[in-house]
Amino acid sequence: MSQSACTALTAAQKHTLERYCELLPLAITTIETIGGGSARCMLAEVFLPAAVQ
């Protein structure tokens, strides 16, 4: 997750997530600020065939 997403979580939310995985917050401020996206958007981008666009 991004550093800004991690910062937005409460301590209880972080604790719950840490029961299942290790949190690895990364700074992606350029993408979030200029690109208008998030880590989720970067991973879940949908590529539609040209005919559908």
PDBQT receptor file of N, H, CA, C and O in Angstrom, charges set to zero:
ATOM      1  N   MET A   1       0.831  -1.167   0.000  1.00  0.00    +0.000 N 
ATOM      2  CA  MET A   1       0.000   0.000   0.000  1.00  0.00    +0.000 C 
ATOM      3  C   MET A   1       0.878   1.234   0.000  1.00  0.00    +0.000 C 
ATOM      4  O   MET A   1       2.063   1.174   0.331  1.00  0.00    +0.000 OA
ATOM      5  N   SER A   2       0.277   2.357  -0.378  1.00  0.00    +0.000 N 
ATOM      6  H   SER A   2      -0.685   2.405  -0.646  1.00  0.00    +0.000 HD
ATOM      7  CA  SER A   2       1.047   3.600  -0.383  1.00  0.00    +0.000 C 
ATOM      8  C   SER A   2       1.252   4.103   1.048  1.00  0.00    +0.000 C 
ATOM      9  O   SER A   2       0.529   3.731   1.972  1.00  0.00    +0.000 OA
ATOM     10  N   GLN A   3       2.242   4.945   1.192  1.00  0.00    +0.000 N 
ATOM     11  H   GLN A   3       2.830   5.248   0.441  1.00  0.00    +0.000 HD
ATOM     12  CA  GLN A   3       2.517   5.528   2.507  1.00  0.00    +0.000 C 
ATOM     13  C   GLN A   3       1.327   6.357   2.969  1.00  0.00    +0.000 C 
ATOM     14  O   GLN A   3       0.978   6.334   4.149  1.00  0.00    +0.000 OA
ATOM     15  N   SER A   4       0.702   7.088   2.053  1.00  0.00    +0.000 N 
ATOM     16  H   SER A   4       0.986   7.106   1.095  1.00  0.00    +0.000 HD
ATOM     17  CA  SER A   4      -0.440   7.911   2.453  1.00  0.00    +0.000 C 
ATOM     18  C   SER A   4      -1.622   7.045   2.878  1.00  0.00    +0.000 C 
ATOM     19  O   SER A   4      -2.361   7.422   3.787  1.00  0.00    +0.000 OA
ATOM     20  N   ALA A   5      -1.814   5.895   2.240  1.00  0.00    +0.000 N 
ATOM     21  H   ALA A   5      -1.214   5.588   1.502  1.00  0.00    +0.000 HD
ATOM     22  CA  ALA A   5      -2.887   4.984   2.658  1.00  0.00    +0.000 C 
ATOM     23  C   ALA A   5      -2.591   4.424   4.039  1.00  0.00    +0.000 C 
ATOM     24  O   ALA A   5      -3.492   4.320   4.873  1.00  0.00    +0.000 OA
ATOM     25  N   CYS A   6      -1.358   4.069   4.286  1.00  0.00    +0.000 N 
ATOM     26  H   CYS A   6      -0.626   4.153   3.609  1.00  0.00    +0.000 HD
ATOM     27  CA  CYS A   6      -0.971   3.524   5.589  1.00  0.00    +0.000 C 
ATOM     28  C   CYS A   6      -1.147   4.572   6.684  1.00  0.00    +0.000 C 
ATOM     29  O   CYS A   6      -1.589   4.254   7.788  1.00  0.00    +0.000 OA
ATOM     30  N   THR A   7      -0.805   5.807   6.379  1.00  0.00    +0.000 N 
ATOM     31  H   THR A   7      -0.445   6.065   5.482  1.00  0.00    +0.000 HD
ATOM     32  CA  THR A   7      -0.949   6.893   7.341  1.00  0.00    +0.000 C 
ATOM     33  C   THR A   7      -2.416   7.122   7.698  1.00  0.00    +0.000 C 
ATOM     34  O   THR A   7      -2.729   7.521   8.820  1.00  0.00    +0.000 OA
ATOM     35  N   ALA A   8      -3.311   6.869   6.748  1.00  0.00    +0.000 N 
ATOM     36  H   ALA A   8      -3.056   6.544   5.837  1.00  0.00    +0.000 HD
ATOM     37  CA  ALA A   8      -4.741   7.091   6.978  1.00  0.00    +0.000 C 
ATOM     38  C   ALA A   8      -5.382   6.015   7.852  1.00  0.00    +0.000 C 
ATOM     39  O   ALA A   8      -6.478   6.224   8.374  1.00  0.00    +0.000 OA
ATOM     40  N   LEU A   9      -4.722   4.871   8.022  1.00  0.00    +0.000 N 
ATOM     41  H   LEU A   9      -3.832   4.702   7.598  1.00  0.00    +0.000 HD
ATOM     42  CA  LEU A   9      -5.283   3.788   8.828  1.00  0.00    +0.000 C 
ATOM     43  C   LEU A   9      -5.144   4.084  10.321  1.00  0.00    +0.000 C 
ATOM     44  O   LEU A   9      -4.192   4.732  10.757  1.00  0.00    +0.000 OA
ATOM     45  N   THR A  10      -6.106   3.601  11.085  1.00  0.00    +0.000 N 
ATOM     46  H   THR A  10      -6.880   3.075  10.732  1.00  0.00    +0.000 HD
ATOM     47  CA  THR A  10      -6.001   3.707  12.536  1.00  0.00    +0.000 C 
ATOM     48  C   THR A  10      -5.063   2.599  13.027  1.00  0.00    +0.000 C 
ATOM     49  O   THR A  10      -4.744   1.668  12.288  1.00  0.00    +0.000 OA
ATOM     50  N   ALA A  11      -4.638   2.713  14.258  1.00  0.00    +0.000 N 
ATOM     51  H   ALA A  11      -4.897   3.470  14.859  1.00  0.00    +0.000 HD
ATOM     52  CA  ALA A  11      -3.773   1.683  14.843  1.00  0.00    +0.000 C 
ATOM     53  C   ALA A  11      -4.482   0.330  14.861  1.00  0.00    +0.000 C 
ATOM     54  O   ALA A  11      -3.859  -0.703  14.615  1.00  0.00    +0.000 OA
ATOM     55  N   ALA A  12      -5.777   0.336  15.153  1.00  0.00    +0.000 N 
ATOM     56  H   ALA A  12      -6.283   1.175  15.353  1.00  0.00    +0.000 HD
ATOM     57  CA  ALA A  12      -6.543  -0.917  15.180  1.00  0.00    +0.000 C 
ATOM     58  C   ALA A  12      -6.614  -1.548  13.791  1.00  0.00    +0.000 C 
ATOM     59  O   ALA A  12      -6.513  -2.768  13.660  1.00  0.00    +0.000 OA
ATOM     60  N   GLN A  13      -6.785  -0.738  12.770  1.00  0.00    +0.000 N 
ATOM     61  H   GLN A  13      -6.867   0.253  12.876  1.00  0.00    +0.000 HD
ATOM     62  CA  GLN A  13      -6.834  -1.260  11.399  1.00  0.00    +0.000 C 
ATOM     63  C   GLN A  13      -5.491  -1.863  11.003  1.00  0.00    +0.000 C 
ATOM     64  O   GLN A  13      -5.436  -2.934  10.398  1.00  0.00    +0.000 OA
ATOM     65  N   LYS A  14      -4.414  -1.170  11.348  1.00  0.00    +0.000 N 
ATOM     66  H   LYS A  14      -4.459  -0.301  11.840  1.00  0.00    +0.000 HD
ATOM     67  CA  LYS A  14      -3.079  -1.697  11.048  1.00  0.00    +0.000 C 
ATOM     68  C   LYS A  14      -2.855  -3.018  11.770  1.00  0.00    +0.000 C 
ATOM     69  O   LYS A  14      -2.327  -3.965  11.187  1.00  0.00    +0.000 OA
ATOM     70  N   HIS A  15      -3.253  -3.086  13.027  1.00  0.00    +0.000 N 
ATOM     71  H   HIS A  15      -3.683  -2.317  13.501  1.00  0.00    +0.000 HD
ATOM     72  CA  HIS A  15      -3.092  -4.313  13.812  1.00  0.00    +0.000 C 
ATOM     73  C   HIS A  15      -3.858  -5.470  13.168  1.00  0.00    +0.000 C 
ATOM     74  O   HIS A  15      -3.343  -6.585  13.082  1.00  0.00    +0.000 OA
ATOM     75  N   THR A  16      -5.071  -5.209  12.723  1.00  0.00    +0.000 N 
ATOM     76  H   THR A  16      -5.489  -4.303  12.792  1.00  0.00    +0.000 HD
ATOM     77  CA  THR A  16      -5.871  -6.251  12.068  1.00  0.00    +0.000 C 
ATOM     78  C   THR A  16      -5.185  -6.737  10.801  1.00  0.00    +0.000 C 
ATOM     79  O   THR A  16      -5.088  -7.945  10.583  1.00  0.00    +0.000 OA
ATOM     80  N   LEU A  17      -4.714  -5.835   9.972  1.00  0.00    +0.000 N 
ATOM     81  H   LEU A  17      -4.792  -4.854  10.150  1.00  0.00    +0.000 HD
ATOM     82  CA  LEU A  17      -4.033  -6.226   8.737  1.00  0.00    +0.000 C 
ATOM     83  C   LEU A  17      -2.755  -7.001   9.023  1.00  0.00    +0.000 C 
ATOM     84  O   LEU A  17      -2.435  -7.959   8.320  1.00  0.00    +0.000 OA
ATOM     85  N   GLU A  18      -2.025  -6.589  10.053  1.00  0.00    +0.000 N 
ATOM     86  H   GLU A  18      -2.285  -5.810  10.624  1.00  0.00    +0.000 HD
ATOM     87  CA  GLU A  18      -0.756  -7.237  10.383  1.00  0.00    +0.000 C 
ATOM     88  C   GLU A  18      -0.938  -8.665  10.885  1.00  0.00    +0.000 C 
ATOM     89  O   GLU A  18       0.031  -9.421  10.947  1.00  0.00    +0.000 OA
ATOM     90  N   ARG A  19      -2.151  -9.042  11.241  1.00  0.00    +0.000 N 
ATOM     91  H   ARG A  19      -2.938  -8.427  11.190  1.00  0.00    +0.000 HD
ATOM     92  CA  ARG A  19      -2.410 -10.444  11.601  1.00  0.00    +0.000 C 
ATOM     93  C   ARG A  19      -2.314 -11.343  10.384  1.00  0.00    +0.000 C 
ATOM     94  O   ARG A  19      -2.087 -12.545  10.522  1.00  0.00    +0.000 OA
ATOM     95  N   TYR A  20      -2.483 -10.784   9.194  1.00  0.00    +0.000 N 
ATOM     96  H   TYR A  20      -2.668  -9.807   9.083  1.00  0.00    +0.000 HD
ATOM     97  CA  TYR A  20      -2.520 -11.569   7.965  1.00  0.00    +0.000 C 
ATOM     98  C   TYR A  20      -1.336 -11.333   7.038  1.00  0.00    +0.000 C 
ATOM     99  O   TYR A  20      -1.044 -12.171   6.185  1.00  0.00    +0.000 OA
ATOM    100  N   CYS A  21      -0.647 -10.198   7.193  1.00  0.00    +0.000 N 
ATOM    101  H   CYS A  21      -0.884  -9.518   7.887  1.00  0.00    +0.000 HD
ATOM    102  CA  CYS A  21       0.464  -9.903   6.294  1.00  0.00    +0.000 C 
ATOM    103  C   CYS A  21       1.357  -8.831   6.910  1.00  0.00    +0.000 C 
ATOM    104  O   CYS A  21       1.001  -8.199   7.905  1.00  0.00    +0.000 OA
ATOM    105  N   GLU A  22       2.503  -8.643   6.308  1.00  0.00    +0.000 N 
ATOM    106  H   GLU A  22       2.792  -9.157   5.500  1.00  0.00    +0.000 HD
ATOM    107  CA  GLU A  22       3.417  -7.583   6.726  1.00  0.00    +0.000 C 
ATOM    108  C   GLU A  22       3.088  -6.341   5.910  1.00  0.00    +0.000 C 
ATOM    109  O   GLU A  22       3.033  -6.401   4.682  1.00  0.00    +0.000 OA
ATOM    110  N   LEU A  23       2.872  -5.230   6.577  1.00  0.00    +0.000 N 
ATOM    111  H   LEU A  23       2.917  -5.182   7.575  1.00  0.00    +0.000 HD
ATOM    112  CA  LEU A  23       2.600  -3.987   5.869  1.00  0.00    +0.000 C 
ATOM    113  C   LEU A  23       3.907  -3.455   5.287  1.00  0.00    +0.000 C 
ATOM    114  O   LEU A  23       4.943  -3.446   5.952  1.00  0.00    +0.000 OA
ATOM    115  N   LEU A  24       3.836  -3.018   4.046  1.00  0.00    +0.000 N 
ATOM    116  H   LEU A  24       2.995  -3.025   3.506  1.00  0.00    +0.000 HD
ATOM    117  CA  LEU A  24       5.019  -2.493   3.367  1.00  0.00    +0.000 C 
ATOM    118  C   LEU A  24       4.642  -1.196   2.657  1.00  0.00    +0.000 C 
ATOM    119  O   LEU A  24       4.518  -1.170   1.433  1.00  0.00    +0.000 OA
ATOM    120  N   PRO A  25       4.462  -0.125   3.420  1.00  0.00    +0.000 N 
ATOM    121  CA  PRO A  25       4.068   1.146   2.813  1.00  0.00    +0.000 C 
ATOM    122  C   PRO A  25       5.188   1.723   1.953  1.00  0.00    +0.000 C 
ATOM    123  O   PRO A  25       6.346   1.774   2.370  1.00  0.00    +0.000 OA
ATOM    124  N   LEU A  26       4.826   2.156   0.753  1.00  0.00    +0.000 N 
ATOM    125  H   LEU A  26       3.886   2.115   0.415  1.00  0.00    +0.000 HD
ATOM    126  CA  LEU A  26       5.793   2.733  -0.179  1.00  0.00    +0.000 C 
ATOM    127  C   LEU A  26       5.361   4.142  -0.557  1.00  0.00    +0.000 C 
ATOM    128  O   LEU A  26       4.172   4.414  -0.726  1.00  0.00    +0.000 OA
ATOM    129  N   ALA A  27       6.327   5.026  -0.686  1.00  0.00    +0.000 N 
ATOM    130  H   ALA A  27       7.293   4.806  -0.549  1.00  0.00    +0.000 HD
ATOM    131  CA  ALA A  27       6.034   6.401  -1.095  1.00  0.00    +0.000 C 
ATOM    132  C   ALA A  27       5.841   6.441  -2.610  1.00  0.00    +0.000 C 
ATOM    133  O   ALA A  27       6.779   6.212  -3.373  1.00  0.00    +0.000 OA
ATOM    134  N   ILE A  28       4.628   6.731  -3.026  1.00  0.00    +0.000 N 
ATOM    135  H   ILE A  28       3.866   6.917  -2.406  1.00  0.00    +0.000 HD
ATOM    136  CA  ILE A  28       4.336   6.893  -4.463  1.00  0.00    +0.000 C 
ATOM    137  C   ILE A  28       3.661   8.253  -4.668  1.00  0.00    +0.000 C 
ATOM    138  O   ILE A  28       2.651   8.366  -5.363  1.00  0.00    +0.000 OA
ATOM    139  N   THR A  29       4.239   9.269  -4.053  1.00  0.00    +0.000 N 
ATOM    140  H   THR A  29       5.060   9.177  -3.489  1.00  0.00    +0.000 HD
ATOM    141  CA  THR A  29       3.624  10.596  -4.067  1.00  0.00    +0.000 C 
ATOM    142  C   THR A  29       3.502  11.173  -5.474  1.00  0.00    +0.000 C 
ATOM    143  O   THR A  29       2.539  11.884  -5.758  1.00  0.00    +0.000 OA
ATOM    144  N   THR A  30       4.449  10.886  -6.359  1.00  0.00    +0.000 N 
ATOM    145  H   THR A  30       5.232  10.308  -6.129  1.00  0.00    +0.000 HD
ATOM    146  CA  THR A  30       4.360  11.411  -7.719  1.00  0.00    +0.000 C 
ATOM    147  C   THR A  30       3.137  10.841  -8.429  1.00  0.00    +0.000 C 
ATOM    148  O   THR A  30       2.396  11.579  -9.078  1.00  0.00    +0.000 OA
ATOM    149  N   ILE A  31       2.925   9.535  -8.310  1.00  0.00    +0.000 N 
ATOM    150  H   ILE A  31       3.527   8.936  -7.783  1.00  0.00    +0.000 HD
ATOM    151  CA  ILE A  31       1.762   8.891  -8.936  1.00  0.00    +0.000 C 
ATOM    152  C   ILE A  31       0.474   9.440  -8.338  1.00  0.00    +0.000 C 
ATOM    153  O   ILE A  31      -0.465   9.759  -9.066  1.00  0.00    +0.000 OA
ATOM    154  N   GLU A  32       0.428   9.548  -7.024  1.00  0.00    +0.000 N 
ATOM    155  H   GLU A  32       1.191   9.288  -6.432  1.00  0.00    +0.000 HD
ATOM    156  CA  GLU A  32      -0.786  10.012  -6.350  1.00  0.00    +0.000 C 
ATOM    157  C   GLU A  32      -1.075  11.483  -6.638  1.00  0.00    +0.000 C 
ATOM    158  O   GLU A  32      -2.236  11.869  -6.774  1.00  0.00    +0.000 OA
ATOM    159  N   THR A  33      -0.038  12.300  -6.732  1.00  0.00    +0.000 N 
ATOM    160  H   THR A  33       0.905  11.987  -6.621  1.00  0.00    +0.000 HD
ATOM    161  CA  THR A  33      -0.231  13.737  -6.909  1.00  0.00    +0.000 C 
ATOM    162  C   THR A  33      -0.447  14.126  -8.370  1.00  0.00    +0.000 C 
ATOM    163  O   THR A  33      -1.414  14.814  -8.697  1.00  0.00    +0.000 OA
ATOM    164  N   ILE A  34       0.442  13.692  -9.231  1.00  0.00    +0.000 N 
ATOM    165  H   ILE A  34       1.227  13.133  -8.965  1.00  0.00    +0.000 HD
ATOM    166  CA  ILE A  34       0.382  14.107 -10.633  1.00  0.00    +0.000 C 
ATOM    167  C   ILE A  34      -0.467  13.151 -11.471  1.00  0.00    +0.000 C 
ATOM    168  O   ILE A  34      -1.236  13.582 -12.330  1.00  0.00    +0.000 OA
ATOM    169  N   GLY A  35      -0.320  11.859 -11.215  1.00  0.00    +0.000 N 
ATOM    170  H   GLY A  35       0.304  11.508 -10.517  1.00  0.00    +0.000 HD
ATOM    171  CA  GLY A  35      -1.047  10.868 -12.005  1.00  0.00    +0.000 C 
ATOM    172  C   GLY A  35      -2.493  10.695 -11.581  1.00  0.00    +0.000 C 
ATOM    173  O   GLY A  35      -3.296  10.139 -12.330  1.00  0.00    +0.000 OA
ATOM    174  N   GLY A  36      -2.833  11.164 -10.394  1.00  0.00    +0.000 N 
ATOM    175  H   GLY A  36      -2.180  11.616  -9.786  1.00  0.00    +0.000 HD
ATOM    176  CA  GLY A  36      -4.203  11.062  -9.920  1.00  0.00    +0.000 C 
ATOM    177  C   GLY A  36      -4.638   9.643  -9.610  1.00  0.00    +0.000 C 
ATOM    178  O   GLY A  36      -5.833   9.346  -9.632  1.00  0.00    +0.000 OA
ATOM    179  N   GLY A  37      -3.694   8.763  -9.323  1.00  0.00    +0.000 N 
ATOM    180  H   GLY A  37      -2.723   9.004  -9.305  1.00  0.00    +0.000 HD
ATOM    181  CA  GLY A  37      -4.028   7.374  -9.051  1.00  0.00    +0.000 C 
ATOM    182  C   GLY A  37      -3.513   6.908  -7.709  1.00  0.00    +0.000 C 
ATOM    183  O   GLY A  37      -3.050   7.699  -6.887  1.00  0.00    +0.000 OA
ATOM    184  N   SER A  38      -3.604   5.612  -7.508  1.00  0.00    +0.000 N 
ATOM    185  H   SER A  38      -3.980   4.970  -8.176  1.00  0.00    +0.000 HD
ATOM    186  CA  SER A  38      -3.150   5.009  -6.261  1.00  0.00    +0.000 C 
ATOM    187  C   SER A  38      -2.455   3.700  -6.591  1.00  0.00    +0.000 C 
ATOM    188  O   SER A  38      -2.401   3.292  -7.751  1.00  0.00    +0.000 OA
ATOM    189  N   ALA A  39      -1.928   3.047  -5.575  1.00  0.00    +0.000 N 
ATOM    190  H   ALA A  39      -1.973   3.377  -4.633  1.00  0.00    +0.000 HD
ATOM    191  CA  ALA A  39      -1.295   1.745  -5.783  1.00  0.00    +0.000 C 
ATOM    192  C   ALA A  39      -2.314   0.752  -6.337  1.00  0.00    +0.000 C 
ATOM    193  O   ALA A  39      -1.997  -0.037  -7.227  1.00  0.00    +0.000 OA
ATOM    194  N   ARG A  40      -3.535   0.791  -5.810  1.00  0.00    +0.000 N 
ATOM    195  H   ARG A  40      -3.793   1.432  -5.087  1.00  0.00    +0.000 HD
ATOM    196  CA  ARG A  40      -4.586  -0.096  -6.300  1.00  0.00    +0.000 C 
ATOM    197  C   ARG A  40      -4.850   0.145  -7.782  1.00  0.00    +0.000 C 
ATOM    198  O   ARG A  40      -4.994  -0.808  -8.547  1.00  0.00    +0.000 OA
ATOM    199  N   CYS A  41      -4.916   1.400  -8.192  1.00  0.00    +0.000 N 
ATOM    200  H   CYS A  41      -4.799   2.175  -7.570  1.00  0.00    +0.000 HD
ATOM    201  CA  CYS A  41      -5.154   1.728  -9.598  1.00  0.00    +0.000 C 
ATOM    202  C   CYS A  41      -4.003   1.239 -10.477  1.00  0.00    +0.000 C 
ATOM    203  O   CYS A  41      -4.224   0.787 -11.601  1.00  0.00    +0.000 OA
ATOM    204  N   MET A  42      -2.787   1.330  -9.967  1.00  0.00    +0.000 N 
ATOM    205  H   MET A  42      -2.607   1.697  -9.054  1.00  0.00    +0.000 HD
ATOM    206  CA  MET A  42      -1.636   0.885 -10.748  1.00  0.00    +0.000 C 
ATOM    207  C   MET A  42      -1.684  -0.619 -10.968  1.00  0.00    +0.000 C 
ATOM    208  O   MET A  42      -1.268  -1.099 -12.022  1.00  0.00    +0.000 OA
ATOM    209  N   LEU A  43      -2.184  -1.369  -9.993  1.00  0.00    +0.000 N 
ATOM    210  H   LEU A  43      -2.522  -0.979  -9.137  1.00  0.00    +0.000 HD
ATOM    211  CA  LEU A  43      -2.218  -2.825 -10.090  1.00  0.00    +0.000 C 
ATOM    212  C   LEU A  43      -3.462  -3.354 -10.790  1.00  0.00    +0.000 C 
ATOM    213  O   LEU A  43      -3.428  -4.434 -11.381  1.00  0.00    +0.000 OA
ATOM    214  N   ALA A  44      -4.548  -2.615 -10.732  1.00  0.00    +0.000 N 
ATOM    215  H   ALA A  44      -4.576  -1.738 -10.252  1.00  0.00    +0.000 HD
ATOM    216  CA  ALA A  44      -5.824  -3.127 -11.239  1.00  0.00    +0.000 C 
ATOM    217  C   ALA A  44      -6.272  -2.435 -12.517  1.00  0.00    +0.000 C 
ATOM    218  O   ALA A  44      -7.461  -2.443 -12.835  1.00  0.00    +0.000 OA
ATOM    219  N   GLU A  45      -5.359  -1.845 -13.243  1.00  0.00    +0.000 N 
ATOM    220  H   GLU A  45      -4.393  -1.838 -12.984  1.00  0.00    +0.000 HD
ATOM    221  CA  GLU A  45      -5.722  -1.161 -14.475  1.00  0.00    +0.000 C 
ATOM    222  C   GLU A  45      -6.310  -2.165 -15.463  1.00  0.00    +0.000 C 
ATOM    223  O   GLU A  45      -5.813  -3.282 -15.610  1.00  0.00    +0.000 OA
ATOM    224  N   VAL A  46      -7.368  -1.745 -16.129  1.00  0.00    +0.000 N 
ATOM    225  H   VAL A  46      -7.772  -0.838 -16.009  1.00  0.00    +0.000 HD
ATOM    226  CA  VAL A  46      -8.058  -2.618 -17.083  1.00  0.00    +0.000 C 
ATOM    227  C   VAL A  46      -7.662  -2.201 -18.499  1.00  0.00    +0.000 C 
ATOM    228  O   VAL A  46      -7.743  -1.029 -18.868  1.00  0.00    +0.000 OA
ATOM    229  N   PHE A  47      -7.237  -3.185 -19.274  1.00  0.00    +0.000 N 
ATOM    230  H   PHE A  47      -7.171  -4.137 -18.975  1.00  0.00    +0.000 HD
ATOM    231  CA  PHE A  47      -6.880  -2.918 -20.677  1.00  0.00    +0.000 C 
ATOM    232  C   PHE A  47      -7.993  -3.494 -21.545  1.00  0.00    +0.000 C 
ATOM    233  O   PHE A  47      -8.142  -4.711 -21.661  1.00  0.00    +0.000 OA
ATOM    234  N   LEU A  48      -8.778  -2.592 -22.157  1.00  0.00    +0.000 N 
ATOM    235  H   LEU A  48      -8.657  -1.604 -22.062  1.00  0.00    +0.000 HD
ATOM    236  CA  LEU A  48      -9.886  -3.015 -23.001  1.00  0.00    +0.000 C 
ATOM    237  C   LEU A  48      -9.414  -3.083 -24.453  1.00  0.00    +0.000 C 
ATOM    238  O   LEU A  48      -8.522  -2.334 -24.850  1.00  0.00    +0.000 OA
ATOM    239  N   PRO A  49     -10.009  -3.981 -25.248  1.00  0.00    +0.000 N 
ATOM    240  CA  PRO A  49      -9.676  -4.023 -26.665  1.00  0.00    +0.000 C 
ATOM    241  C   PRO A  49     -10.002  -2.672 -27.319  1.00  0.00    +0.000 C 
ATOM    242  O   PRO A  49     -10.898  -1.962 -26.863  1.00  0.00    +0.000 OA
ATOM    243  N   ALA A  50      -9.277  -2.322 -28.380  1.00  0.00    +0.000 N 
ATOM    244  H   ALA A  50      -8.549  -2.899 -28.750  1.00  0.00    +0.000 HD
ATOM    245  CA  ALA A  50      -9.462  -1.038 -29.051  1.00  0.00    +0.000 C 
ATOM    246  C   ALA A  50     -10.894  -0.828 -29.514  1.00  0.00    +0.000 C 
ATOM    247  O   ALA A  50     -11.380   0.303 -29.492  1.00  0.00    +0.000 OA
ATOM    248  N   ALA A  51     -11.588  -1.886 -29.934  1.00  0.00    +0.000 N 
ATOM    249  H   ALA A  51     -11.194  -2.805 -29.952  1.00  0.00    +0.000 HD
ATOM    250  CA  ALA A  51     -12.957  -1.763 -30.442  1.00  0.00    +0.000 C 
ATOM    251  C   ALA A  51     -13.924  -1.317 -29.346  1.00  0.00    +0.000 C 
ATOM    252  O   ALA A  51     -14.931  -0.677 -29.647  1.00  0.00    +0.000 OA
ATOM    253  N   VAL A  52     -13.643  -1.636 -28.098  1.00  0.00    +0.000 N 
ATOM    254  H   VAL A  52     -12.824  -2.155 -27.854  1.00  0.00    +0.000 HD
ATOM    255  CA  VAL A  52     -14.533  -1.300 -26.988  1.00  0.00    +0.000 C 
ATOM    256  C   VAL A  52     -14.325   0.147 -26.551  1.00  0.00    +0.000 C 
ATOM    257  O   VAL A  52     -15.252   0.780 -26.046  1.00  0.00    +0.000 OA
ATOM    258  N   GLN A  53     -13.141   0.664 -26.736  1.00  0.00    +0.000 N 
ATOM    259  H   GLN A  53     -12.388   0.150 -27.146  1.00  0.00    +0.000 HD
ATOM    260  CA  GLN A  53     -12.847   2.023 -26.292  1.00  0.00    +0.000 C 
ATOM    261  C   GLN A  53     -13.598   2.954 -27.146  1.00  0.00    +0.000 C 
ATOM    262  O   GLN A  53     -13.510   4.168 -26.963  1.00  0.00    +0.000 OA
TER     263      GLN A  53
